[in-house]
Structures are given as C-alpha cells and as structure tokens.
Amino acid sequence: WIENMSRVLPKGQFLPVPLLCRVVFGAPVVVGPGEERRAFLQRARAELLALNPRPDRDD
C-alpha cells in the first residue's frame, strides 16, 4: 500500500513528485494450488486493500 500515492504520482504522470509518502508491505501473496486466476486476483486485491492504514481514505 502506498499512502499519499495520488499526490506523489498524479494520474497520467510518469515521474513522481518529490513529496513524502508511506509504503506499507504485507505478506507475500502466492497462487494456491489449482487456484483460478480470477479468484487469486480478488484475494490479492482484498489483501492489498487490507493494508490501507486509513480505510476511510482512498490514497
């Protein structure tokens, strides 16, 4: 999760703006045996969103 991402790398830009941001790392997400692509992506997305330290915001 990258907090303040929308300000550090505005939509459509390729170079980051020199502002402070916070990066939160979670446990590795691996594909389970026989897990289908769609199920894995849904699970990976849920785990990523769970890392958001401020779920009331969408940074």
mmJSON file of the N, C-alpha and C atoms, coordinates in Angstrom:
{"data_MODEL":{"atom_site":{
"group_PDB":["ATOM","ATOM","ATOM","ATOM","ATOM","ATOM","ATOM","ATOM","ATOM","ATOM","ATOM","ATOM","ATOM","ATOM","ATOM","ATOM","ATOM","ATOM","ATOM","ATOM","ATOM","ATOM","ATOM","ATOM","ATOM","ATOM","ATOM","ATOM","ATOM","ATOM","ATOM","ATOM","ATOM","ATOM","ATOM","ATOM","ATOM","ATOM","ATOM","ATOM","ATOM","ATOM","ATOM","ATOM","ATOM","ATOM","ATOM","ATOM","ATOM","ATOM","ATOM","ATOM","ATOM","ATOM","ATOM","ATOM","ATOM","ATOM","ATOM","ATOM","ATOM","ATOM","ATOM","ATOM","ATOM","ATOM","ATOM","ATOM","ATOM","ATOM","ATOM","ATOM","ATOM","ATOM","ATOM","ATOM","ATOM","ATOM","ATOM","ATOM","ATOM","ATOM","ATOM","ATOM","ATOM","ATOM","ATOM","ATOM","ATOM","ATOM","ATOM","ATOM","ATOM","ATOM","ATOM","ATOM","ATOM","ATOM","ATOM","ATOM","ATOM","ATOM","ATOM","ATOM","ATOM","ATOM","ATOM","ATOM","ATOM","ATOM","ATOM","ATOM","ATOM","ATOM","ATOM","ATOM","ATOM","ATOM","ATOM","ATOM","ATOM","ATOM","ATOM","ATOM","ATOM","ATOM","ATOM","ATOM","ATOM","ATOM","ATOM","ATOM","ATOM","ATOM","ATOM","ATOM","ATOM","ATOM","ATOM","ATOM","ATOM","ATOM","ATOM","ATOM","ATOM","ATOM","ATOM","ATOM","ATOM","ATOM","ATOM","ATOM","ATOM","ATOM","ATOM","ATOM","ATOM","ATOM","ATOM","ATOM","ATOM","ATOM","ATOM","ATOM","ATOM","ATOM","ATOM","ATOM","ATOM","ATOM","ATOM","ATOM","ATOM","ATOM","ATOM","ATOM","ATOM"],
"id":[1,2,3,4,5,6,7,8,9,10,11,12,13,14,15,16,17,18,19,20,21,22,23,24,25,26,27,28,29,30,31,32,33,34,35,36,37,38,39,40,41,42,43,44,45,46,47,48,49,50,51,52,53,54,55,56,57,58,59,60,61,62,63,64,65,66,67,68,69,70,71,72,73,74,75,76,77,78,79,80,81,82,83,84,85,86,87,88,89,90,91,92,93,94,95,96,97,98,99,100,101,102,103,104,105,106,107,108,109,110,111,112,113,114,115,116,117,118,119,120,121,122,123,124,125,126,127,128,129,130,131,132,133,134,135,136,137,138,139,140,141,142,143,144,145,146,147,148,149,150,151,152,153,154,155,156,157,158,159,160,161,162,163,164,165,166,167,168,169,170,171,172,173,174,175,176,177],
"type_symbol":["N","C","C","N","C","C","N","C","C","N","C","C","N","C","C","N","C","C","N","C","C","N","C","C","N","C","C","N","C","C","N","C","C","N","C","C","N","C","C","N","C","C","N","C","C","N","C","C","N","C","C","N","C","C","N","C","C","N","C","C","N","C","C","N","C","C","N","C","C","N","C","C","N","C","C","N","C","C","N","C","C","N","C","C","N","C","C","N","C","C","N","C","C","N","C","C","N","C","C","N","C","C","N","C","C","N","C","C","N","C","C","N","C","C","N","C","C","N","C","C","N","C","C","N","C","C","N","C","C","N","C","C","N","C","C","N","C","C","N","C","C","N","C","C","N","C","C","N","C","C","N","C","C","N","C","C","N","C","C","N","C","C","N","C","C","N","C","C","N","C","C","N","C","C","N","C","C"],
"label_atom_id":["N","CA","C","N","CA","C","N","CA","C","N","CA","C","N","CA","C","N","CA","C","N","CA","C","N","CA","C","N","CA","C","N","CA","C","N","CA","C","N","CA","C","N","CA","C","N","CA","C","N","CA","C","N","CA","C","N","CA","C","N","CA","C","N","CA","C","N","CA","C","N","CA","C","N","CA","C","N","CA","C","N","CA","C","N","CA","C","N","CA","C","N","CA","C","N","CA","C","N","CA","C","N","CA","C","N","CA","C","N","CA","C","N","CA","C","N","CA","C","N","CA","C","N","CA","C","N","CA","C","N","CA","C","N","CA","C","N","CA","C","N","CA","C","N","CA","C","N","CA","C","N","CA","C","N","CA","C","N","CA","C","N","CA","C","N","CA","C","N","CA","C","N","CA","C","N","CA","C","N","CA","C","N","CA","C","N","CA","C","N","CA","C","N","CA","C","N","CA","C","N","CA","C","N","CA","C"],
"label_alt_id":[null,null,null,null,null,null,null,null,null,null,null,null,null,null,null,null,null,null,null,null,null,null,null,null,null,null,null,null,null,null,null,null,null,null,null,null,null,null,null,null,null,null,null,null,null,null,null,null,null,null,null,null,null,null,null,null,null,null,null,null,null,null,null,null,null,null,null,null,null,null,null,null,null,null,null,null,null,null,null,null,null,null,null,null,null,null,null,null,null,null,null,null,null,null,null,null,null,null,null,null,null,null,null,null,null,null,null,null,null,null,null,null,null,null,null,null,null,null,null,null,null,null,null,null,null,null,null,null,null,null,null,null,null,null,null,null,null,null,null,null,null,null,null,null,null,null,null,null,null,null,null,null,null,null,null,null,null,null,null,null,null,null,null,null,null,null,null,null,null,null,null,null,null,null,null,null,null],
"label_comp_id":["TRP","TRP","TRP","ILE","ILE","ILE","GLU","GLU","GLU","ASN","ASN","ASN","MET","MET","MET","SER","SER","SER","ARG","ARG","ARG","VAL","VAL","VAL","LEU","LEU","LEU","PRO","PRO","PRO","LYS","LYS","LYS","GLY","GLY","GLY","GLN","GLN","GLN","PHE","PHE","PHE","LEU","LEU","LEU","PRO","PRO","PRO","VAL","VAL","VAL","PRO","PRO","PRO","LEU","LEU","LEU","LEU","LEU","LEU","CYS","CYS","CYS","ARG","ARG","ARG","VAL","VAL","VAL","VAL","VAL","VAL","PHE","PHE","PHE","GLY","GLY","GLY","ALA","ALA","ALA","PRO","PRO","PRO","VAL","VAL","VAL","VAL","VAL","VAL","VAL","VAL","VAL","GLY","GLY","GLY","PRO","PRO","PRO","GLY","GLY","GLY","GLU","GLU","GLU","GLU","GLU","GLU","ARG","ARG","ARG","ARG","ARG","ARG","ALA","ALA","ALA","PHE","PHE","PHE","LEU","LEU","LEU","GLN","GLN","GLN","ARG","ARG","ARG","ALA","ALA","ALA","ARG","ARG","ARG","ALA","ALA","ALA","GLU","GLU","GLU","LEU","LEU","LEU","LEU","LEU","LEU","ALA","ALA","ALA","LEU","LEU","LEU","ASN","ASN","ASN","PRO","PRO","PRO","ARG","ARG","ARG","PRO","PRO","PRO","ASP","ASP","ASP","ARG","ARG","ARG","ASP","ASP","ASP","ASP","ASP","ASP"],
"label_asym_id":["A","A","A","A","A","A","A","A","A","A","A","A","A","A","A","A","A","A","A","A","A","A","A","A","A","A","A","A","A","A","A","A","A","A","A","A","A","A","A","A","A","A","A","A","A","A","A","A","A","A","A","A","A","A","A","A","A","A","A","A","A","A","A","A","A","A","A","A","A","A","A","A","A","A","A","A","A","A","A","A","A","A","A","A","A","A","A","A","A","A","A","A","A","A","A","A","A","A","A","A","A","A","A","A","A","A","A","A","A","A","A","A","A","A","A","A","A","A","A","A","A","A","A","A","A","A","A","A","A","A","A","A","A","A","A","A","A","A","A","A","A","A","A","A","A","A","A","A","A","A","A","A","A","A","A","A","A","A","A","A","A","A","A","A","A","A","A","A","A","A","A","A","A","A","A","A","A"],
"label_entity_id":["1","1","1","1","1","1","1","1","1","1","1","1","1","1","1","1","1","1","1","1","1","1","1","1","1","1","1","1","1","1","1","1","1","1","1","1","1","1","1","1","1","1","1","1","1","1","1","1","1","1","1","1","1","1","1","1","1","1","1","1","1","1","1","1","1","1","1","1","1","1","1","1","1","1","1","1","1","1","1","1","1","1","1","1","1","1","1","1","1","1","1","1","1","1","1","1","1","1","1","1","1","1","1","1","1","1","1","1","1","1","1","1","1","1","1","1","1","1","1","1","1","1","1","1","1","1","1","1","1","1","1","1","1","1","1","1","1","1","1","1","1","1","1","1","1","1","1","1","1","1","1","1","1","1","1","1","1","1","1","1","1","1","1","1","1","1","1","1","1","1","1","1","1","1","1","1","1"],
"label_seq_id":[1,1,1,2,2,2,3,3,3,4,4,4,5,5,5,6,6,6,7,7,7,8,8,8,9,9,9,10,10,10,11,11,11,12,12,12,13,13,13,14,14,14,15,15,15,16,16,16,17,17,17,18,18,18,19,19,19,20,20,20,21,21,21,22,22,22,23,23,23,24,24,24,25,25,25,26,26,26,27,27,27,28,28,28,29,29,29,30,30,30,31,31,31,32,32,32,33,33,33,34,34,34,35,35,35,36,36,36,37,37,37,38,38,38,39,39,39,40,40,40,41,41,41,42,42,42,43,43,43,44,44,44,45,45,45,46,46,46,47,47,47,48,48,48,49,49,49,50,50,50,51,51,51,52,52,52,53,53,53,54,54,54,55,55,55,56,56,56,57,57,57,58,58,58,59,59,59],
"pdbx_PDB_ins_code":[null,null,null,null,null,null,null,null,null,null,null,null,null,null,null,null,null,null,null,null,null,null,null,null,null,null,null,null,null,null,null,null,null,null,null,null,null,null,null,null,null,null,null,null,null,null,null,null,null,null,null,null,null,null,null,null,null,null,null,null,null,null,null,null,null,null,null,null,null,null,null,null,null,null,null,null,null,null,null,null,null,null,null,null,null,null,null,null,null,null,null,null,null,null,null,null,null,null,null,null,null,null,null,null,null,null,null,null,null,null,null,null,null,null,null,null,null,null,null,null,null,null,null,null,null,null,null,null,null,null,null,null,null,null,null,null,null,null,null,null,null,null,null,null,null,null,null,null,null,null,null,null,null,null,null,null,null,null,null,null,null,null,null,null,null,null,null,null,null,null,null,null,null,null,null,null,null],
"Cartn_x":[0.85,0.0,0.889,0.578,1.329,0.375,0.585,-0.243,0.22,-0.707,-0.447,-0.044,-0.361,0.03,-0.535,-1.775,-2.398,-1.698,-0.985,-0.249,1.193,1.775,3.166,3.284,2.314,2.317,0.923,0.678,-0.647,-1.024,-2.314,-2.826,-2.294,-1.782,-1.273,0.179,0.816,2.215,3.143,4.379,5.358,6.443,6.648,7.667,6.998,7.473,6.879,7.218,6.322,6.519,7.264,8.255,9.029,8.239,7.344,6.564,6.765,6.409,6.509,5.37,5.691,4.673,5.062,4.153,4.4,4.079,5.011,4.817,4.632,3.565,3.272,3.405,4.265,4.47,3.707,3.088,2.373,3.071,2.457,2.994,2.884,3.788,3.696,2.363,1.838,0.595,0.969,0.722,1.078,-0.177,-0.095,-1.202,-1.274,-2.466,-2.665,-2.759,-2.52,-2.615,-4.018,-4.085,-5.36,-6.219,-5.702,-6.487,-6.617,-7.818,-8.046,-7.589,-7.279,-6.739,-7.65,-8.931,-9.868,-9.932,-9.962,-10.021,-8.749,-7.604,-6.341,-6.317,-6.727,-6.701,-7.648,-8.797,-9.728,-9.116,-8.475,-7.842,-6.668,-5.857,-4.711,-5.182,-6.254,-6.793,-7.288,-7.992,-8.508,-7.363,-6.296,-5.151,-4.441,-4.353,-3.738,-4.565,-5.873,-6.735,-6.728,-6.511,-6.457,-5.225,-4.221,-3.012,-3.22,-4.306,-4.57,-4.705,-3.787,-3.86,-5.023,-5.582,-6.706,-7.797,-8.583,-9.576,-10.663,-10.768,-11.749,-11.31,-10.018,-9.475,-9.042,-8.907,-8.575,-7.212,-6.272,-4.96,-4.331],
"Cartn_y":[-1.172,0.0,1.226,2.2,3.453,4.571,5.1,6.194,7.499,8.313,9.585,9.384,8.229,7.895,8.867,9.297,10.174,11.53,11.924,13.196,12.982,11.848,11.57,11.241,10.511,10.154,10.431,11.688,12.049,11.217,11.011,10.211,10.743,9.842,10.212,10.651,10.746,11.179,9.968,10.153,9.074,9.295,10.542,10.85,11.265,10.734,11.107,12.546,13.14,14.478,14.293,15.146,14.964,15.335,14.465,14.622,13.391,13.508,12.362,11.387,10.114,9.078,7.975,7.066,5.96,4.665,3.716,2.426,1.367,0.58,-0.496,-1.821,-2.704,-4.009,-5.067,-5.98,-7.089,-8.399,-9.459,-10.794,-11.079,-11.898,-12.255,-12.941,-12.667,-13.295,-14.267,-15.538,-16.556,-17.276,-17.772,-18.523,-19.885,-20.239,-21.539,-22.639,-23.879,-24.996,-25.062,-25.007,-25.097,-23.845,-22.773,-21.537,-20.858,-20.48,-19.824,-18.369,-17.858,-16.502,-15.473,-15.516,-14.521,-14.573,-15.773,-15.93,-15.379,-15.667,-15.158,-13.631,-13.037,-11.583,-10.928,-11.519,-10.984,-11.055,-12.174,-12.342,-11.374,-11.23,-10.316,-8.873,-8.493,-7.141,-6.91,-7.887,-7.764,-7.629,-8.399,-8.322,-6.978,-6.45,-5.136,-4.049,-4.065,-3.056,-3.152,-4.345,-4.526,-3.844,-3.547,-2.871,-1.369,-0.83,0.603,1.006,1.844,2.25,3.201,3.79,4.725,4.331,3.302,2.817,3.836,4.918,5.958,6.829,6.721,7.499,6.556,7.072,6.253,6.602,7.042,7.488,6.433],
"Cartn_z":[0.0,0.0,0.0,-0.824,-0.839,-0.435,0.763,1.256,0.608,0.165,-0.498,-1.958,-2.524,-3.891,-4.921,-4.733,-5.728,-5.835,-4.798,-4.846,-5.297,-4.926,-5.285,-6.774,-7.303,-8.722,-9.284,-9.686,-10.194,-11.422,-11.599,-12.711,-14.04,-14.869,-16.181,-16.197,-15.047,-14.969,-14.883,-15.322,-15.293,-14.246,-13.861,-12.864,-11.561,-10.441,-9.156,-8.758,-7.995,-7.433,-6.107,-5.807,-4.573,-3.313,-2.91,-1.685,-0.816,0.452,1.347,1.093,1.197,1.12,2.099,2.326,3.249,2.522,2.553,1.899,2.976,2.85,3.798,3.058,3.564,2.95,3.721,3.013,3.631,3.316,3.743,3.46,1.96,1.421,0.004,-0.299,-1.473,-1.923,-3.035,-2.81,-3.806,-4.287,-5.498,-6.082,-5.407,-4.942,-4.312,-5.356,-4.962,-5.905,-6.516,-7.828,-8.525,-8.45,-7.853,-7.719,-9.076,-9.417,-10.699,-10.656,-11.819,-11.94,-11.279,-11.599,-11.071,-9.54,-8.977,-7.519,-6.875,-7.5,-6.969,-6.994,-8.113,-8.223,-7.226,-6.993,-5.992,-4.597,-4.299,-2.986,-2.826,-3.877,-3.823,-3.628,-4.317,-4.166,-2.741,-2.192,-0.825,0.177,-0.024,0.888,0.765,-0.447,-0.643,0.034,-0.166,0.452,1.972,2.5,3.953,4.558,3.739,4.227,4.412,3.874,3.966,5.432,5.935,7.341,7.616,6.576,6.72,5.727,6.034,5.071,4.729,5.501,5.195,4.029,3.651,2.529,1.433,0.226,-0.935,-1.514,-0.694,-1.185,-2.04],
"occupancy":[1.0,1.0,1.0,1.0,1.0,1.0,1.0,1.0,1.0,1.0,1.0,1.0,1.0,1.0,1.0,1.0,1.0,1.0,1.0,1.0,1.0,1.0,1.0,1.0,1.0,1.0,1.0,1.0,1.0,1.0,1.0,1.0,1.0,1.0,1.0,1.0,1.0,1.0,1.0,1.0,1.0,1.0,1.0,1.0,1.0,1.0,1.0,1.0,1.0,1.0,1.0,1.0,1.0,1.0,1.0,1.0,1.0,1.0,1.0,1.0,1.0,1.0,1.0,1.0,1.0,1.0,1.0,1.0,1.0,1.0,1.0,1.0,1.0,1.0,1.0,1.0,1.0,1.0,1.0,1.0,1.0,1.0,1.0,1.0,1.0,1.0,1.0,1.0,1.0,1.0,1.0,1.0,1.0,1.0,1.0,1.0,1.0,1.0,1.0,1.0,1.0,1.0,1.0,1.0,1.0,1.0,1.0,1.0,1.0,1.0,1.0,1.0,1.0,1.0,1.0,1.0,1.0,1.0,1.0,1.0,1.0,1.0,1.0,1.0,1.0,1.0,1.0,1.0,1.0,1.0,1.0,1.0,1.0,1.0,1.0,1.0,1.0,1.0,1.0,1.0,1.0,1.0,1.0,1.0,1.0,1.0,1.0,1.0,1.0,1.0,1.0,1.0,1.0,1.0,1.0,1.0,1.0,1.0,1.0,1.0,1.0,1.0,1.0,1.0,1.0,1.0,1.0,1.0,1.0,1.0,1.0,1.0,1.0,1.0,1.0,1.0,1.0],
"B_iso_or_equiv":[0.0,0.0,0.0,0.0,0.0,0.0,0.0,0.0,0.0,0.0,0.0,0.0,0.0,0.0,0.0,0.0,0.0,0.0,0.0,0.0,0.0,0.0,0.0,0.0,0.0,0.0,0.0,0.0,0.0,0.0,0.0,0.0,0.0,0.0,0.0,0.0,0.0,0.0,0.0,0.0,0.0,0.0,0.0,0.0,0.0,0.0,0.0,0.0,0.0,0.0,0.0,0.0,0.0,0.0,0.0,0.0,0.0,0.0,0.0,0.0,0.0,0.0,0.0,0.0,0.0,0.0,0.0,0.0,0.0,0.0,0.0,0.0,0.0,0.0,0.0,0.0,0.0,0.0,0.0,0.0,0.0,0.0,0.0,0.0,0.0,0.0,0.0,0.0,0.0,0.0,0.0,0.0,0.0,0.0,0.0,0.0,0.0,0.0,0.0,0.0,0.0,0.0,0.0,0.0,0.0,0.0,0.0,0.0,0.0,0.0,0.0,0.0,0.0,0.0,0.0,0.0,0.0,0.0,0.0,0.0,0.0,0.0,0.0,0.0,0.0,0.0,0.0,0.0,0.0,0.0,0.0,0.0,0.0,0.0,0.0,0.0,0.0,0.0,0.0,0.0,0.0,0.0,0.0,0.0,0.0,0.0,0.0,0.0,0.0,0.0,0.0,0.0,0.0,0.0,0.0,0.0,0.0,0.0,0.0,0.0,0.0,0.0,0.0,0.0,0.0,0.0,0.0,0.0,0.0,0.0,0.0,0.0,0.0,0.0,0.0,0.0,0.0],
"pdbx_formal_charge":[null,null,null,null,null,null,null,null,null,null,null,null,null,null,null,null,null,null,null,null,null,null,null,null,null,null,null,null,null,null,null,null,null,null,null,null,null,null,null,null,null,null,null,null,null,null,null,null,null,null,null,null,null,null,null,null,null,null,null,null,null,null,null,null,null,null,null,null,null,null,null,null,null,null,null,null,null,null,null,null,null,null,null,null,null,null,null,null,null,null,null,null,null,null,null,null,null,null,null,null,null,null,null,null,null,null,null,null,null,null,null,null,null,null,null,null,null,null,null,null,null,null,null,null,null,null,null,null,null,null,null,null,null,null,null,null,null,null,null,null,null,null,null,null,null,null,null,null,null,null,null,null,null,null,null,null,null,null,null,null,null,null,null,null,null,null,null,null,null,null,null,null,null,null,null,null,null],
"auth_seq_id":[1,1,1,2,2,2,3,3,3,4,4,4,5,5,5,6,6,6,7,7,7,8,8,8,9,9,9,10,10,10,11,11,11,12,12,12,13,13,13,14,14,14,15,15,15,16,16,16,17,17,17,18,18,18,19,19,19,20,20,20,21,21,21,22,22,22,23,23,23,24,24,24,25,25,25,26,26,26,27,27,27,28,28,28,29,29,29,30,30,30,31,31,31,32,32,32,33,33,33,34,34,34,35,35,35,36,36,36,37,37,37,38,38,38,39,39,39,40,40,40,41,41,41,42,42,42,43,43,43,44,44,44,45,45,45,46,46,46,47,47,47,48,48,48,49,49,49,50,50,50,51,51,51,52,52,52,53,53,53,54,54,54,55,55,55,56,56,56,57,57,57,58,58,58,59,59,59],
"auth_comp_id":["TRP","TRP","TRP","ILE","ILE","ILE","GLU","GLU","GLU","ASN","ASN","ASN","MET","MET","MET","SER","SER","SER","ARG","ARG","ARG","VAL","VAL","VAL","LEU","LEU","LEU","PRO","PRO","PRO","LYS","LYS","LYS","GLY","GLY","GLY","GLN","GLN","GLN","PHE","PHE","PHE","LEU","LEU","LEU","PRO","PRO","PRO","VAL","VAL","VAL","PRO","PRO","PRO","LEU","LEU","LEU","LEU","LEU","LEU","CYS","CYS","CYS","ARG","ARG","ARG","VAL","VAL","VAL","VAL","VAL","VAL","PHE","PHE","PHE","GLY","GLY","GLY","ALA","ALA","ALA","PRO","PRO","PRO","VAL","VAL","VAL","VAL","VAL","VAL","VAL","VAL","VAL","GLY","GLY","GLY","PRO","PRO","PRO","GLY","GLY","GLY","GLU","GLU","GLU","GLU","GLU","GLU","ARG","ARG","ARG","ARG","ARG","ARG","ALA","ALA","ALA","PHE","PHE","PHE","LEU","LEU","LEU","GLN","GLN","GLN","ARG","ARG","ARG","ALA","ALA","ALA","ARG","ARG","ARG","ALA","ALA","ALA","GLU","GLU","GLU","LEU","LEU","LEU","LEU","LEU","LEU","ALA","ALA","ALA","LEU","LEU","LEU","ASN","ASN","ASN","PRO","PRO","PRO","ARG","ARG","ARG","PRO","PRO","PRO","ASP","ASP","ASP","ARG","ARG","ARG","ASP","ASP","ASP","ASP","ASP","ASP"],
"auth_asym_id":["A","A","A","A","A","A","A","A","A","A","A","A","A","A","A","A","A","A","A","A","A","A","A","A","A","A","A","A","A","A","A","A","A","A","A","A","A","A","A","A","A","A","A","A","A","A","A","A","A","A","A","A","A","A","A","A","A","A","A","A","A","A","A","A","A","A","A","A","A","A","A","A","A","A","A","A","A","A","A","A","A","A","A","A","A","A","A","A","A","A","A","A","A","A","A","A","A","A","A","A","A","A","A","A","A","A","A","A","A","A","A","A","A","A","A","A","A","A","A","A","A","A","A","A","A","A","A","A","A","A","A","A","A","A","A","A","A","A","A","A","A","A","A","A","A","A","A","A","A","A","A","A","A","A","A","A","A","A","A","A","A","A","A","A","A","A","A","A","A","A","A","A","A","A","A","A","A"],
"auth_atom_id":["N","CA","C","N","CA","C","N","CA","C","N","CA","C","N","CA","C","N","CA","C","N","CA","C","N","CA","C","N","CA","C","N","CA","C","N","CA","C","N","CA","C","N","CA","C","N","CA","C","N","CA","C","N","CA","C","N","CA","C","N","CA","C","N","CA","C","N","CA","C","N","CA","C","N","CA","C","N","CA","C","N","CA","C","N","CA","C","N","CA","C","N","CA","C","N","CA","C","N","CA","C","N","CA","C","N","CA","C","N","CA","C","N","CA","C","N","CA","C","N","CA","C","N","CA","C","N","CA","C","N","CA","C","N","CA","C","N","CA","C","N","CA","C","N","CA","C","N","CA","C","N","CA","C","N","CA","C","N","CA","C","N","CA","C","N","CA","C","N","CA","C","N","CA","C","N","CA","C","N","CA","C","N","CA","C","N","CA","C","N","CA","C","N","CA","C","N","CA","C","N","CA","C","N","CA","C"],
"pdbx_PDB_model_num":[1,1,1,1,1,1,1,1,1,1,1,1,1,1,1,1,1,1,1,1,1,1,1,1,1,1,1,1,1,1,1,1,1,1,1,1,1,1,1,1,1,1,1,1,1,1,1,1,1,1,1,1,1,1,1,1,1,1,1,1,1,1,1,1,1,1,1,1,1,1,1,1,1,1,1,1,1,1,1,1,1,1,1,1,1,1,1,1,1,1,1,1,1,1,1,1,1,1,1,1,1,1,1,1,1,1,1,1,1,1,1,1,1,1,1,1,1,1,1,1,1,1,1,1,1,1,1,1,1,1,1,1,1,1,1,1,1,1,1,1,1,1,1,1,1,1,1,1,1,1,1,1,1,1,1,1,1,1,1,1,1,1,1,1,1,1,1,1,1,1,1,1,1,1,1,1,1]
}}}
